[in-house]
Amino acid sequence: MNLLPPWERARYQLLDSLAARSMGGTNAYVHMISRVEEVLQRERSRTAINRISRALDLAPRDSRQIYRQCLASEAREEADSARLLVSGQPIAEAVEATPPFSPVDGPCIYITLHWGSPMITFLYLRSVLGIPVRLIGRPLDKSNPLPPGKMRWGHRKVEWMEALTGETFIPDDGAGALQARTELLEGRSIFASVDVPAQPTSRSRVIDLFGEPIRIASGLLRLAALTKVPLVPILGHSCGQKIHVAHEEPIPAAREEELAESIGIWLRKILARQPDQWWLWPFVHVEKS
């Protein structure tokens, strides 16, 4: 019997009935989701644990613990968003920047990962700091393979974020690329994840993940190279009662291949330091030799 469909329905019902009610409910949701996902998605768990073991030279037991924390990280991003959505708590009260955030001069591309709390990090930039920045994301349409429960939650979350920022998302397609280019040329900034696995028909680049070549979508790198704007790495993750946001020194404008190499260096540094926040361990596209 396939338990995944009923579990997916129950999982997203629990966002309102449990996770959104209190910090205690959030913690209970995160614990439950991470354990059940590990059991129901066994093949995915094996892939992630093996990749973490190879990448970080760890024993399977240690890698399994890291992967459990990755599952918890993704669940916490959902739970934190649900709690903030329902409670109406201002983003400024939920986020803490360490060190204090210093916006760059002129337009840039804020780059993040599927790590920690990317959407709340974007909301901090836009609705708290007032930086003129637009988010690039995959449309929640029929081509998106999300299960129905997650799709419904995704639409609700997007509506909440767009209401807070007063802006719609930019789609990650050809028309969206032109729109993002216009934003940058007119002096506004872009926010997007750079670790998106490449689709068969999309432009892509290979980066090194601790000796394993993985292929990522390169449209964002091409956009940066064409518009000659810097990439500003920024990450946020839930820790205690706050979402902690930290940014790093900008990566200067360069050719696409040089930017891909810089992204690889940044990704390896982050994962060596804190691998238990990255959701994509089982999902990367490996370049076959």
C-alpha positions as CSV (number, residue, x, y, z in Angstrom):
1,M,0.0,0.0,0.0
2,N,1.3,3.4,-1.0
3,L,1.1,5.6,2.1
4,L,2.6,8.7,0.5
5,P,-0.6,10.3,-0.9
6,P,-2.6,10.2,2.3
7,W,0.5,11.3,4.2
8,E,1.0,14.3,1.9
9,R,-2.6,15.4,2.6
10,A,-2.2,15.0,6.3
11,R,1.2,16.7,6.4
12,Y,-0.2,20.0,5.0
13,Q,-3.3,19.9,7.1
14,L,-1.1,19.7,10.1
15,L,0.4,23.1,9.1
16,D,-2.7,24.9,10.3
17,S,-3.9,22.5,13.0
18,L,-0.5,22.1,14.7
19,A,2.5,24.1,13.3
20,A,0.9,27.5,13.0
21,R,-0.5,27.5,16.6
22,S,2.6,28.1,18.6
23,M,6.3,27.5,18.8
24,G,5.7,24.3,20.6
25,G,3.4,23.2,17.7
26,T,6.1,24.2,15.2
27,N,8.6,22.0,17.0
28,A,6.2,19.0,17.2
29,Y,5.4,19.4,13.5
30,V,9.1,19.5,12.6
31,H,10.0,16.4,14.6
32,M,7.1,14.4,13.2
33,I,7.7,15.4,9.6
34,S,11.4,14.6,9.6
35,R,10.9,11.1,11.1
36,V,8.0,10.1,8.9
37,E,9.6,11.4,5.7
38,E,12.7,9.4,6.4
39,V,10.7,6.2,6.8
40,L,8.3,6.7,3.8
41,Q,11.0,8.0,1.4
42,R,13.5,5.2,2.0
43,E,15.2,5.3,-1.4
44,R,15.5,9.1,-1.2
45,S,17.0,8.7,2.3
46,R,19.6,6.1,1.1
47,T,20.7,8.4,-1.8
48,A,21.1,11.4,0.6
49,I,22.9,9.4,3.3
50,N,25.3,7.9,0.8
51,R,26.0,11.3,-0.8
52,I,26.7,12.9,2.5
53,S,29.0,10.1,3.5
54,R,31.0,10.4,0.3
55,A,31.1,14.2,0.4
56,L,32.1,14.7,4.0
57,D,33.9,11.4,4.6
58,L,31.5,10.4,7.4
59,A,30.2,7.1,8.8
60,P,26.6,6.3,7.6
61,R,25.3,6.8,11.2
62,D,26.6,10.4,11.2
63,S,25.3,11.0,7.7
64,R,21.9,9.7,8.6
65,Q,21.7,12.2,11.5
66,I,22.7,15.0,9.2
67,Y,20.0,14.0,6.7
68,R,17.3,13.9,9.5
69,Q,18.3,17.5,10.3
70,C,17.9,18.4,6.6
71,L,14.4,17.0,6.6
72,A,13.7,19.0,9.8
73,S,15.1,22.2,8.2
74,E,12.7,22.0,5.3
75,A,9.8,21.2,7.6
76,R,10.7,24.1,9.8
77,E,10.7,26.5,6.9
78,E,7.1,25.4,6.2
79,A,6.1,25.6,9.9
80,D,7.7,29.0,10.5
81,S,6.0,30.4,7.4
82,A,2.6,29.0,8.5
83,R,3.0,30.4,12.0
84,L,3.9,33.9,10.7
85,L,1.1,33.8,8.2
86,V,-1.5,32.8,10.8
87,S,-0.3,35.0,13.6
88,G,0.5,38.1,11.5
89,Q,3.7,38.6,13.5
90,P,5.8,41.2,11.7
91,I,8.8,39.7,9.8
92,A,11.0,42.3,11.6
93,E,10.2,40.6,14.9
94,A,11.0,37.1,13.6
95,V,14.3,37.8,11.9
96,E,17.7,38.8,13.2
97,A,20.6,39.7,11.0
98,T,24.1,38.8,12.2
99,P,26.2,40.9,11.5
100,P,23.8,43.8,10.7
101,F,22.9,43.8,7.0
102,S,24.7,46.2,4.7
103,P,23.0,46.6,1.3
104,V,25.3,46.8,-1.7
105,D,25.5,49.9,-3.9
106,G,23.4,49.5,-7.0
107,P,21.6,46.5,-8.4
108,C,22.8,42.9,-7.6
109,I,21.5,39.4,-7.6
110,Y,21.1,38.0,-4.0
111,I,21.8,34.3,-4.2
112,T,20.6,31.7,-1.8
113,L,20.3,28.0,-1.6
114,H,17.5,25.5,-0.8
115,W,18.9,25.7,2.7
116,G,17.3,26.9,6.0
117,S,14.7,29.7,5.5
118,P,15.2,31.1,2.0
119,M,11.7,32.6,1.6
120,I,11.7,34.3,4.9
121,T,15.2,35.7,4.1
122,F,13.7,37.2,0.9
123,L,10.8,38.7,3.0
124,Y,13.4,40.3,5.3
125,L,15.2,42.0,2.4
126,R,12.0,43.2,0.8
127,S,9.5,44.0,3.5
128,V,11.8,44.8,6.4
129,L,14.8,46.5,4.8
130,G,12.8,47.9,1.9
131,I,15.4,46.8,-0.7
132,P,13.8,46.9,-4.2
133,V,14.3,43.2,-5.0
134,R,12.2,40.7,-6.9
135,L,12.1,37.0,-6.3
136,I,12.6,34.5,-9.2
137,G,10.7,31.2,-8.6
138,R,9.2,28.2,-10.4
139,P,5.6,28.8,-11.3
140,L,3.0,26.7,-9.4
141,D,1.4,25.5,-12.6
142,K,0.5,22.1,-14.3
143,S,4.2,21.6,-15.2
144,N,5.2,21.7,-11.6
145,P,5.4,18.1,-10.2
146,L,4.5,19.1,-6.6
147,P,1.9,16.8,-5.0
148,P,-1.6,18.3,-4.5
149,G,-1.2,19.1,-0.8
150,K,2.1,20.8,-1.2
151,M,0.8,22.7,-4.3
152,R,-2.2,24.1,-2.3
153,W,0.1,25.2,0.5
154,G,2.5,26.7,-2.1
155,H,-0.3,28.8,-3.6
156,R,-1.3,30.0,-0.2
157,K,2.3,30.9,0.8
158,V,2.8,32.7,-2.5
159,E,-0.3,34.8,-1.9
160,W,0.9,35.7,1.6
161,M,4.4,36.7,0.4
162,E,3.1,38.8,-2.5
163,A,0.7,40.5,-0.1
164,L,3.6,41.4,2.2
165,T,5.8,42.6,-0.6
166,G,3.3,44.1,-3.0
167,E,5.1,42.3,-5.9
168,T,4.5,39.2,-7.9
169,F,7.2,36.6,-8.4
170,I,9.2,36.5,-11.6
171,P,8.9,33.0,-13.3
172,D,12.1,31.1,-14.0
173,D,11.4,30.8,-17.7
174,G,12.4,32.7,-20.9
175,A,10.0,35.5,-20.3
176,G,11.0,35.7,-16.7
177,A,14.7,36.0,-17.7
178,L,13.8,39.1,-19.8
179,Q,11.8,40.5,-17.0
180,A,14.7,40.0,-14.5
181,R,17.2,41.6,-16.9
182,T,14.9,44.6,-17.2
183,E,14.8,44.9,-13.4
184,L,18.6,44.8,-13.1
185,L,19.1,47.3,-15.9
186,E,16.6,49.7,-14.3
187,G,18.5,49.6,-11.0
188,R,16.5,47.0,-9.0
189,S,17.8,43.7,-7.6
190,I,16.9,40.0,-7.9
191,F,16.7,37.2,-5.4
192,A,17.0,33.5,-6.4
193,S,18.4,30.1,-5.5
194,V,21.5,29.1,-7.4
195,D,21.5,25.4,-6.6
196,V,18.5,24.5,-8.8
197,P,19.1,21.2,-10.5
198,A,19.3,21.6,-14.3
199,Q,16.3,20.4,-16.4
200,P,17.1,18.4,-19.6
201,T,16.2,21.3,-21.8
202,S,17.7,24.1,-19.8
203,R,21.0,25.9,-19.9
204,S,23.3,24.4,-17.3
205,R,26.8,24.3,-15.8
206,V,28.7,21.6,-13.9
207,I,30.0,22.5,-10.5
208,D,32.1,20.3,-8.1
209,L,30.3,18.9,-5.0
210,F,33.3,17.5,-3.0
211,G,34.5,15.5,-6.1
212,E,31.1,14.7,-7.5
213,P,30.2,16.8,-10.6
214,I,26.7,18.1,-10.4
215,R,24.7,20.0,-13.0
216,I,22.8,23.2,-12.0
217,A,20.7,25.6,-14.1
218,S,22.9,28.4,-15.3
219,G,20.3,31.0,-16.4
220,L,21.0,33.1,-13.4
221,L,24.7,33.0,-14.0
222,R,24.2,34.1,-17.6
223,L,22.0,36.9,-16.4
224,A,24.7,38.1,-14.0
225,A,27.4,37.9,-16.7
226,L,25.3,39.8,-19.2
227,T,24.2,42.6,-16.9
228,K,27.6,42.7,-15.1
229,V,26.1,42.8,-11.6
230,P,27.6,41.1,-8.5
231,L,26.2,38.1,-6.8
232,V,25.6,38.6,-3.1
233,P,25.4,35.3,-1.1
234,I,22.8,35.4,1.7
235,L,21.3,32.6,3.9
236,G,18.9,32.4,6.7
237,H,18.0,29.6,9.1
238,S,15.8,29.1,12.1
239,C,17.6,29.0,15.4
240,G,15.8,29.2,18.7
241,Q,13.1,31.8,18.6
242,K,14.5,33.7,15.5
243,I,15.4,33.2,11.9
244,H,19.1,34.3,11.7
245,V,20.1,35.9,8.4
246,A,23.7,36.4,7.3
247,H,25.3,37.6,4.1
248,E,28.8,37.4,2.7
249,E,31.1,39.5,0.5
250,P,29.7,40.0,-3.0
251,I,31.1,37.8,-5.8
252,P,32.2,40.4,-8.5
253,A,30.8,40.4,-12.0
254,A,32.6,37.9,-14.2
255,R,32.1,35.5,-17.1
256,E,29.6,32.7,-16.6
257,E,32.1,29.9,-16.2
258,E,34.0,31.9,-13.5
259,L,30.8,32.5,-11.7
260,A,30.0,28.8,-11.7
261,E,33.3,28.1,-10.2
262,S,32.7,30.7,-7.5
263,I,29.3,29.2,-6.8
264,G,30.9,25.8,-6.4
265,I,33.4,27.2,-3.9
266,W,30.6,28.9,-1.9
267,L,28.4,25.8,-1.8
268,R,31.2,23.6,-0.6
269,K,32.2,26.0,2.1
270,I,28.6,26.3,3.4
271,L,28.0,22.5,3.3
272,A,31.3,21.8,5.0
273,R,30.3,24.2,7.8
274,Q,26.6,23.4,8.1
275,P,25.5,20.5,5.9
276,D,22.3,19.8,8.0
277,Q,20.4,22.7,6.5
278,W,20.6,21.7,2.8
279,W,17.5,20.1,1.4
280,L,18.9,18.9,-1.9
281,W,21.3,16.2,-1.0
282,P,19.1,13.5,-2.6
283,F,18.0,15.6,-5.6
284,V,21.2,16.9,-7.4
285,H,21.7,15.9,-11.0
286,V,25.1,14.1,-11.3
287,E,27.0,14.6,-14.5
288,K,27.8,11.1,-16.0
289,S,31.3,10.5,-17.2
